[in-house]
Amino acid sequence: METKQLQQQLFRHLKESLPSHLSLVDELCQLLDLSADSVYRRIRGEKPVTLIELKHICEHYHLSLDQLLQLKNDSVLFRAPGITNPSIPFIEHMKGMLEQFRYFNSFKQGEISYLCKDAPFWYFFLFPEMAAFKTFFWCKTINNEPALANQSFSLEEHRFEECFAIGKQILEEHSRMNTVELWNLESIHSSINQIAYYRDAGIFRDKKDLLAVVESFIQMIDHLQAQAAKGVKFMPGATDIGHRGPIQFYVNELILGNNTILLNLDNKKISMITYSVFSYLITQDNRFAAKAFDTFNTLLSRSTLVSRSGEKDRNRFFNTLRDKVDQLRTQ
């Protein structure tokens, strides 16, 4: 392919990657400090982009030269938000996720598909007690934040109200999108194990804190079942759910994959894989997306849809989850 064609293809790719309300020309004028006429000449291929301009474009739009030059190899470029500053507070991870969801919703049409090895991060912020526990666990045990090093968990002391407020905003953004979720009976096991560990290690300050967290966990499961029954996402206590995004809730009792988020935004495919518990890798590589979507759809074909219809299978699944959580009260 000639240089001019490659350059034109680059700018076509960038235009397709932007939400429809954004102007590629305006963005490039600001990014490259060029006039509109200079940008248009580059878009048409009349003026070659310089190496420094290409560097700025690749950094800003998270592109790789492999993608641009269509090199046929197994390399895939992933972004890892926050990796350049691995010690950032947990709340900054949450703010980053909120910005991601706002970006997703800047497109006219958006669908999110989630292969749930673990329950999706945002659902833990449906109710304050579970939100407080999970935030404490992530901050203390995973993020190793010094302020919590020698502390036990107390709902009175550790409310994490700012994190809870951001979590609610993430839920609001998520509820606007069409959603397909694939769950397994083990999707809540990691959270059960976290509560059990804190219980057995004496990290709950009081038995009433443990019981409140378990009750909040069951409330979360009840809410997810209600969403599946209605086939639509909504916030606890909401009366008008007509404007919310639909949800297709699938259960697969045999296969447990990894946490994978797949997005289709105005036919733009984005793939996200979680790592280090609550961090994630993200790529727009079309080859990776094609394989990931194909695998996800294959799993769906071997799973049971329990949203709207499938009442018997839905009740059986959620009753099993509740029984598992309820055992935390007495063990």
C-alpha positions as CSV (number, residue, x, y, z in Angstrom):
1,M,0.0,0.0,0.0
2,E,1.4,3.5,-0.9
3,T,2.3,6.0,1.7
4,K,-0.6,8.3,0.7
5,Q,-3.1,5.5,1.0
6,L,-1.8,4.5,4.4
7,Q,-2.1,8.1,5.6
8,Q,-5.6,8.4,4.3
9,Q,-6.5,5.1,6.0
10,L,-5.0,6.4,9.3
11,F,-7.3,9.4,9.3
12,R,-10.3,7.3,8.3
13,H,-9.6,5.1,11.2
14,L,-9.4,8.1,13.6
15,K,-12.6,9.6,12.3
16,E,-14.4,6.3,12.8
17,S,-13.0,6.0,16.3
18,L,-14.4,9.3,17.5
19,P,-17.9,9.9,18.8
20,S,-20.0,11.4,16.0
21,H,-20.4,14.8,17.7
22,L,-16.6,15.4,17.7
23,S,-14.7,16.9,14.8
24,L,-11.5,15.1,13.8
25,V,-10.2,18.3,12.2
26,D,-10.7,20.4,15.4
27,E,-9.1,17.6,17.5
28,L,-6.0,17.5,15.2
29,C,-5.7,21.2,15.0
30,Q,-5.4,21.3,18.8
31,L,-3.3,18.2,19.1
32,L,-0.8,19.1,16.4
33,D,-0.9,22.9,16.7
34,L,-1.8,23.2,13.0
35,S,-4.3,25.3,11.0
36,A,-7.5,23.7,9.7
37,D,-6.1,23.9,6.1
38,S,-2.9,22.1,7.2
39,V,-4.9,19.4,8.8
40,Y,-7.1,18.9,5.8
41,R,-4.1,18.6,3.5
42,R,-2.7,15.8,5.8
43,I,-6.1,14.1,5.8
44,R,-6.3,14.1,2.0
45,G,-2.7,12.8,1.8
46,E,-1.4,15.9,0.0
47,K,1.0,16.6,2.8
48,P,2.9,13.8,4.6
49,V,2.6,13.6,8.4
50,T,6.0,14.0,10.1
51,L,7.4,11.5,12.5
52,I,6.8,13.8,15.5
53,E,3.1,14.3,14.4
54,L,2.7,10.6,14.0
55,K,4.2,10.2,17.5
56,H,1.6,12.6,19.0
57,I,-1.2,10.9,17.1
58,C,-0.2,7.5,18.3
59,E,0.2,8.6,21.9
60,H,-3.1,10.5,22.0
61,Y,-5.3,7.9,20.3
62,H,-3.4,4.9,21.7
63,L,-2.4,3.5,18.3
64,S,0.5,1.2,17.4
65,L,2.6,1.3,14.2
66,D,1.7,-2.4,13.8
67,Q,-1.9,-1.3,13.4
68,L,-1.2,1.7,11.2
69,L,1.1,-0.3,8.8
70,Q,-1.1,-3.4,9.0
71,L,1.8,-5.6,10.0
72,K,0.8,-9.3,10.1
73,N,2.1,-10.4,13.5
74,D,0.8,-11.5,16.9
75,S,1.4,-8.2,18.7
76,V,-1.5,-6.4,20.2
77,L,-1.3,-3.0,21.8
78,F,-3.0,-2.6,25.2
79,R,-3.4,0.4,27.3
80,A,-3.1,0.0,31.1
81,P,-4.5,3.2,32.7
82,G,-2.6,4.1,35.8
83,I,0.3,1.8,35.2
84,T,2.8,4.7,35.1
85,N,1.8,5.5,38.7
86,P,1.0,2.2,40.3
87,S,0.7,3.6,43.8
88,I,-2.3,5.9,43.1
89,P,-5.1,5.9,45.6
90,F,-8.0,3.6,44.9
91,I,-10.4,6.5,44.5
92,E,-8.4,7.6,41.4
93,H,-9.1,4.1,39.9
94,M,-12.8,4.8,40.4
95,K,-12.6,8.3,38.9
96,G,-10.8,6.8,35.9
97,M,-13.6,4.1,35.4
98,L,-16.2,6.8,35.6
99,E,-14.5,8.8,32.9
100,Q,-14.4,5.6,30.8
101,F,-18.1,5.1,31.1
102,R,-18.8,8.7,30.3
103,Y,-16.7,8.2,27.1
104,F,-18.7,5.0,26.3
105,N,-21.9,6.9,26.6
106,S,-20.7,9.7,24.3
107,F,-21.5,7.4,21.4
108,K,-25.0,7.2,20.0
109,Q,-25.2,3.4,20.5
110,G,-23.4,1.4,23.0
111,E,-23.5,-2.2,24.1
112,I,-21.4,-3.8,26.9
113,S,-20.8,-7.5,27.1
114,Y,-19.3,-8.9,30.3
115,L,-17.9,-12.4,30.9
116,C,-18.1,-12.5,34.7
117,K,-15.5,-14.6,36.4
118,D,-16.2,-12.2,39.3
119,A,-19.3,-10.0,39.8
120,P,-18.8,-6.7,37.9
121,F,-17.0,-4.1,40.0
122,W,-19.8,-1.5,39.9
123,Y,-22.5,-3.7,41.4
124,F,-20.8,-3.6,44.8
125,F,-21.8,0.0,45.0
126,L,-25.6,-0.7,44.8
127,F,-25.8,-0.7,48.6
128,P,-23.5,1.2,51.1
129,E,-22.4,-1.6,53.5
130,M,-21.1,-3.9,50.7
131,A,-19.6,-0.8,49.0
132,A,-17.8,0.1,52.2
133,F,-16.4,-3.4,52.8
134,K,-15.2,-3.9,49.2
135,T,-13.6,-0.4,49.2
136,F,-11.8,-1.2,52.5
137,F,-10.7,-4.5,51.2
138,W,-9.4,-3.1,47.9
139,C,-7.6,-0.2,49.7
140,K,-6.1,-2.2,52.5
141,T,-5.4,-5.7,51.1
142,I,-4.9,-5.0,47.4
143,N,-3.8,-1.4,47.1
144,N,-1.8,-1.6,50.4
145,E,-2.7,1.9,51.4
146,P,-0.6,2.9,54.5
147,A,-3.5,4.6,56.3
148,L,-5.3,1.3,56.7
149,A,-2.3,-0.9,57.5
150,N,-3.2,-1.7,61.1
151,Q,-6.9,-1.0,61.1
152,S,-9.9,-3.4,61.4
153,F,-13.1,-2.8,59.4
154,S,-15.9,-0.8,61.0
155,L,-18.9,0.5,59.2
156,E,-19.1,3.4,61.6
157,E,-15.5,4.5,60.8
158,H,-15.0,3.4,57.2
159,R,-18.0,4.6,55.1
160,F,-15.9,5.8,52.1
161,E,-18.7,8.1,51.2
162,E,-16.8,9.7,48.3
163,C,-16.1,6.4,46.7
164,F,-19.7,5.3,47.2
165,A,-20.9,8.5,45.5
166,I,-18.6,7.8,42.5
167,G,-19.7,4.2,42.4
168,K,-23.3,5.4,42.1
169,Q,-22.4,7.6,39.2
170,I,-20.7,4.7,37.5
171,L,-23.8,2.6,38.0
172,E,-25.9,5.4,36.5
173,E,-23.7,5.6,33.4
174,H,-23.7,1.7,33.1
175,S,-27.4,1.6,33.4
176,R,-27.8,3.7,30.2
177,M,-26.0,1.0,28.1
178,N,-27.4,-2.2,26.5
179,T,-25.8,-5.0,28.5
180,V,-25.2,-8.7,28.0
181,E,-23.8,-10.5,31.1
182,L,-22.6,-14.1,31.4
183,W,-22.4,-15.4,34.9
184,N,-21.3,-18.6,36.7
185,L,-22.1,-20.0,40.1
186,E,-18.6,-19.0,41.1
187,S,-18.9,-15.4,40.1
188,I,-19.4,-14.3,43.7
189,H,-16.8,-16.7,45.2
190,S,-14.0,-14.3,45.5
191,S,-16.1,-11.8,47.4
192,I,-17.4,-14.6,49.7
193,N,-13.8,-15.7,50.3
194,Q,-12.8,-12.1,51.1
195,I,-15.5,-11.7,53.7
196,A,-14.7,-15.1,55.2
197,Y,-11.0,-14.3,55.4
198,Y,-11.7,-11.0,57.2
199,R,-14.2,-12.8,59.6
200,D,-11.7,-15.6,60.4
201,A,-8.8,-13.2,60.8
202,G,-10.7,-11.0,63.2
203,I,-10.5,-8.0,60.9
204,F,-14.2,-7.2,61.3
205,R,-14.3,-4.9,64.4
206,D,-17.7,-6.2,65.5
207,K,-20.0,-9.1,64.6
208,K,-22.7,-6.6,63.7
209,D,-20.4,-5.2,60.9
210,L,-20.0,-8.7,59.4
211,L,-23.8,-9.3,59.5
212,A,-24.5,-5.9,57.9
213,V,-22.1,-6.6,55.1
214,V,-23.6,-10.1,54.5
215,E,-27.1,-8.6,54.5
216,S,-26.0,-5.9,52.0
217,F,-24.5,-8.7,49.8
218,I,-27.8,-10.5,49.8
219,Q,-29.6,-7.2,48.9
220,M,-27.2,-6.9,45.9
221,I,-28.1,-10.4,44.7
222,D,-31.8,-9.6,45.2
223,H,-31.4,-6.5,43.1
224,L,-29.6,-8.3,40.3
225,Q,-32.4,-10.9,40.3
226,A,-35.0,-8.1,40.0
227,Q,-33.0,-6.6,37.1
228,A,-32.9,-10.0,35.4
229,A,-36.6,-10.5,35.9
230,K,-37.5,-7.2,34.4
231,G,-34.8,-7.4,31.7
232,V,-33.7,-3.8,32.4
233,K,-31.1,-2.1,34.7
234,F,-32.2,0.4,37.4
235,M,-31.1,1.8,40.7
236,P,-32.4,0.6,44.0
237,G,-35.7,2.3,44.9
238,A,-36.2,3.6,41.3
239,T,-39.8,3.7,40.2
240,D,-39.4,4.8,36.5
241,I,-37.1,2.3,34.7
242,G,-38.4,2.8,31.2
243,H,-35.4,4.9,30.1
244,R,-32.8,2.4,31.4
245,G,-30.7,0.1,29.2
246,P,-31.9,-3.5,28.7
247,I,-29.9,-6.4,30.2
248,Q,-29.6,-10.0,28.9
249,F,-28.5,-12.1,31.8
250,Y,-27.0,-15.5,31.0
251,V,-25.9,-18.3,33.2
252,N,-23.3,-20.9,32.3
253,E,-22.7,-23.5,35.0
254,L,-19.8,-25.3,33.3
255,I,-17.3,-22.8,32.0
256,L,-15.5,-20.2,34.0
257,G,-13.4,-17.8,32.0
258,N,-11.6,-14.6,32.9
259,N,-13.1,-11.2,33.5
260,T,-13.6,-9.8,30.0
261,I,-15.5,-6.6,29.0
262,L,-16.4,-6.2,25.3
263,L,-17.8,-3.0,24.0
264,N,-19.5,-2.2,20.7
265,L,-19.8,1.6,20.3
266,D,-21.3,2.8,17.0
267,N,-19.7,-0.4,15.5
268,K,-16.4,0.4,17.1
269,K,-15.1,-2.6,19.0
270,I,-13.2,-2.2,22.3
271,S,-11.9,-5.1,24.5
272,M,-11.0,-4.9,28.2
273,I,-9.4,-7.5,30.4
274,T,-9.1,-7.0,34.1
275,Y,-5.8,-7.7,36.0
276,S,-4.5,-7.0,39.5
277,V,-8.1,-7.4,40.8
278,F,-9.5,-4.0,39.8
279,S,-7.2,-2.7,37.1
280,Y,-7.7,-3.3,33.4
281,L,-6.0,-3.6,30.0
282,I,-7.8,-2.0,27.0
283,T,-7.3,-2.4,23.3
284,Q,-9.1,-1.4,20.1
285,D,-7.3,-4.1,18.0
286,N,-9.9,-5.4,15.6
287,R,-8.3,-8.9,15.4
288,F,-8.3,-9.3,19.2
289,A,-11.9,-8.0,19.3
290,A,-13.1,-10.4,16.6
291,K,-11.6,-13.4,18.5
292,A,-12.9,-12.2,21.9
293,F,-16.4,-11.6,20.6
294,D,-16.5,-14.9,18.8
295,T,-15.5,-16.7,22.0
296,F,-18.1,-14.8,24.0
297,N,-20.9,-15.6,21.6
298,T,-19.9,-19.3,21.5
299,L,-20.2,-19.3,25.3
300,L,-23.6,-17.6,25.1
301,S,-24.8,-20.3,22.7
302,R,-24.1,-22.9,25.5
303,S,-25.6,-20.9,28.3
304,T,-29.1,-20.3,29.7
305,L,-30.9,-16.9,29.3
306,V,-32.6,-16.1,32.6
307,S,-33.7,-12.5,32.0
308,R,-37.4,-11.8,31.4
309,S,-38.1,-15.5,30.7
310,G,-36.6,-18.6,32.3
311,E,-38.1,-17.9,35.8
312,K,-37.3,-21.4,37.1
313,D,-33.7,-21.3,36.1
314,R,-33.4,-17.7,37.3
315,N,-34.8,-18.5,40.7
316,R,-32.6,-21.6,41.0
317,F,-29.4,-19.6,40.2
318,F,-30.0,-16.7,42.5
319,N,-31.3,-18.9,45.3
320,T,-28.0,-20.8,45.1
321,L,-26.0,-17.6,45.3
322,R,-28.0,-16.4,48.3
323,D,-27.5,-19.7,50.1
324,K,-23.7,-19.4,49.6
325,V,-23.7,-15.9,51.0
326,D,-26.0,-16.7,53.9
327,Q,-23.6,-19.3,55.2
328,L,-21.2,-16.5,56.0
329,R,-23.4,-15.6,59.0
330,T,-22.9,-18.8,60.9
331,Q,-19.5,-20.3,59.9
